[in-house]
Amino acid sequence: MDNRELKHKSKFLSLILRHKPQTIGLTLDKNGWANVEELIEKAKTKKLFYTLEVLEEVVEQNNKKRFTFNEDKTKIRANQGHSLNVDMEFKPIAPPSTLYHGTSIRNIDSIRSTGIEKRNRQHVHLSHEESTAVNVGSRHGKPIVLHIDAAQMHEDGFHFYLSKNGVWLTDYIDPKYIKTL
């Protein structure tokens, strides 16, 4: 499969596993899992043709490692980023002392006053590498990377989670924990 087709199939998978499974009449369980056979069948209604092999390629080749299978590959789900209410069964974990959040420079005034909110997602997304935050911020305009005092947040009782693909998650970041505003 060429890169363009792979990207298209990955984006559609993100849509149905993170935001709108109803687009193809798919049902996710409470933990965000979709039945692979049902997904393959129902994607055909939108003229998208997946096989188990195609899904395996999307899971393996996705540069952000957005998706995962269960052990016997009968179910698939997104690793994080849901706007749907699903229980990803994350366990709280102590974060590194500093985490990074990439955003657009145009968001800084809002962040200064209200902090970083999860908005329509289940969590605020953070990275442990500044370069990843630059890439994320670039998707939204001129990027700026915010340094988050995760150690102090954790000490103050905020919970952090680490998704399977290495994205750090939390519910909210108060401006006082942002080192670079």
C-alpha positions as CSV (number, residue, x, y, z in Angstrom):
1,M,0.0,0.0,0.0
2,D,1.5,3.4,-0.9
3,N,1.9,6.2,1.7
4,R,-1.1,8.2,0.5
5,E,-3.4,5.3,0.8
6,L,-2.0,4.3,4.1
7,K,-2.5,7.8,5.4
8,H,-6.1,7.9,4.2
9,K,-6.9,4.6,5.8
10,S,-5.2,5.7,9.1
11,K,-7.2,9.0,9.2
12,F,-10.5,7.2,8.6
13,L,-9.6,4.7,11.4
14,S,-8.8,7.7,13.7
15,L,-12.2,9.1,12.9
16,I,-14.2,6.0,13.7
17,L,-12.1,4.7,16.6
18,R,-11.6,8.1,18.4
19,H,-14.6,10.2,17.4
20,K,-17.4,9.0,15.2
21,P,-17.9,5.2,15.1
22,Q,-21.5,5.9,14.0
23,T,-20.2,7.1,10.7
24,I,-20.2,3.4,9.6
25,G,-22.6,2.1,12.3
26,L,-19.8,0.6,14.4
27,T,-20.2,0.0,18.1
28,L,-17.2,0.4,20.5
29,D,-17.3,-1.3,23.8
30,K,-16.8,0.7,27.1
31,N,-13.0,0.5,26.7
32,G,-13.0,1.7,23.1
33,W,-12.5,-1.6,21.4
34,A,-14.1,-2.4,18.1
35,N,-14.6,-5.9,16.7
36,V,-12.2,-6.2,13.7
37,E,-14.6,-8.3,11.5
38,E,-17.4,-5.8,12.2
39,L,-15.1,-2.8,11.3
40,I,-14.0,-4.5,8.1
41,E,-17.6,-5.2,7.0
42,K,-19.0,-1.8,8.0
43,A,-16.2,0.2,6.4
44,K,-17.3,-1.1,3.1
45,T,-20.4,1.0,3.3
46,K,-18.1,4.0,2.8
47,K,-16.1,2.3,0.0
48,L,-13.2,1.7,2.3
49,F,-11.8,-1.7,2.0
50,Y,-9.8,-3.1,5.0
51,T,-8.6,-6.6,5.6
52,L,-6.8,-7.9,8.7
53,E,-3.5,-7.5,6.8
54,V,-4.3,-3.9,5.9
55,L,-5.3,-3.1,9.5
56,E,-2.0,-4.7,10.6
57,E,-0.1,-2.5,8.2
58,V,-1.9,0.6,9.5
59,V,-1.2,-0.3,13.1
60,E,2.5,-1.0,12.4
61,Q,3.2,1.8,10.0
62,N,1.4,4.7,11.8
63,N,4.2,7.0,12.8
64,K,2.3,8.0,16.0
65,K,1.4,4.5,16.9
66,R,-2.2,5.5,17.4
67,F,-3.8,2.1,17.3
68,T,-3.4,-1.3,19.0
69,F,-4.9,-4.8,18.7
70,N,-5.9,-7.1,21.5
71,E,-3.7,-10.2,21.8
72,D,-5.6,-12.4,19.2
73,K,-6.2,-9.4,16.9
74,T,-10.0,-9.8,17.1
75,K,-10.4,-6.2,18.5
76,I,-8.7,-2.9,17.7
77,R,-8.8,0.5,19.4
78,A,-7.1,3.9,19.4
79,N,-4.5,4.4,22.1
80,Q,-5.7,7.9,23.1
81,G,-7.2,11.1,21.8
82,H,-10.9,10.1,22.1
83,S,-13.6,12.6,22.1
84,L,-15.9,9.7,23.0
85,N,-16.4,8.7,26.6
86,V,-14.4,5.5,26.8
87,D,-12.5,4.0,29.7
88,M,-9.0,3.3,28.5
89,E,-8.2,1.7,31.9
90,F,-5.1,4.0,32.4
91,K,-3.4,3.7,35.7
92,P,-1.9,6.8,37.3
93,I,1.9,7.0,37.0
94,A,4.6,9.4,38.2
95,P,5.6,11.6,35.3
96,P,9.1,12.9,34.4
97,S,9.9,16.2,36.1
98,T,9.2,18.2,32.9
99,L,6.8,17.4,30.1
100,Y,6.1,19.5,27.0
101,H,3.0,20.7,25.3
102,G,3.0,22.0,21.7
103,T,0.5,24.6,20.6
104,S,0.2,27.6,18.3
105,I,1.5,31.0,19.4
106,R,-2.1,32.3,18.9
107,N,-3.3,30.2,21.9
108,I,-0.9,31.8,24.4
109,D,-3.3,34.5,25.7
110,S,-6.0,32.0,26.4
111,I,-3.6,29.5,28.1
112,R,-2.2,32.3,30.3
113,S,-5.7,33.0,31.6
114,T,-7.4,29.6,31.7
115,G,-4.5,27.0,31.5
116,I,-4.5,24.1,29.1
117,E,-7.9,22.4,28.9
118,K,-8.8,19.0,27.4
119,R,-11.7,20.6,25.6
120,N,-13.5,17.9,23.5
121,R,-11.0,15.2,24.3
122,Q,-10.6,13.1,27.4
123,H,-7.2,14.4,28.3
124,V,-4.6,17.0,27.7
125,H,-1.8,15.5,25.6
126,L,1.9,16.0,26.6
127,S,5.2,14.6,25.4
128,H,8.4,13.8,27.1
129,E,10.4,15.1,24.1
130,E,10.5,18.8,23.1
131,S,10.9,17.9,19.4
132,T,7.5,16.0,19.5
133,A,5.8,19.0,21.0
134,V,7.3,21.2,18.2
135,N,5.7,18.9,15.6
136,V,2.4,18.9,17.4
137,G,2.4,22.7,17.7
138,S,3.3,23.1,14.0
139,R,0.0,21.4,13.0
140,H,-1.9,24.4,14.5
141,G,0.2,27.4,13.2
142,K,3.4,29.0,14.4
143,P,4.5,26.6,17.1
144,I,5.4,27.3,20.7
145,V,6.5,24.6,23.2
146,L,5.3,25.0,26.8
147,H,7.4,23.4,29.5
148,I,5.2,21.9,32.1
149,D,6.3,21.4,35.7
150,A,4.9,17.8,35.9
151,A,6.8,16.9,39.0
152,Q,5.1,19.8,41.0
153,M,1.7,19.0,39.5
154,H,2.1,15.3,40.6
155,E,3.3,16.4,44.0
156,D,0.2,18.6,44.2
157,G,-2.1,15.6,43.5
158,F,-2.7,15.8,39.8
159,H,-2.8,12.4,38.0
160,F,-0.8,11.5,35.0
161,Y,-1.2,8.6,32.6
162,L,1.0,7.1,29.9
163,S,-0.7,5.8,26.8
164,K,0.6,2.7,25.1
165,N,2.1,4.9,22.4
166,G,4.1,7.1,24.8
167,V,1.8,10.1,25.0
168,W,1.5,11.6,28.5
169,L,-2.0,12.5,29.6
170,T,-3.6,14.6,32.3
171,D,-6.9,16.3,32.9
172,Y,-5.9,20.0,33.1
173,I,-2.9,22.2,33.5
174,D,-3.2,25.3,35.6
175,P,-1.1,28.2,34.3
176,K,1.0,28.2,37.4
177,Y,2.6,24.9,36.3
178,I,3.6,26.2,32.9
179,K,7.2,27.3,33.0
180,T,7.4,29.1,29.6
181,L,4.5,31.6,29.4
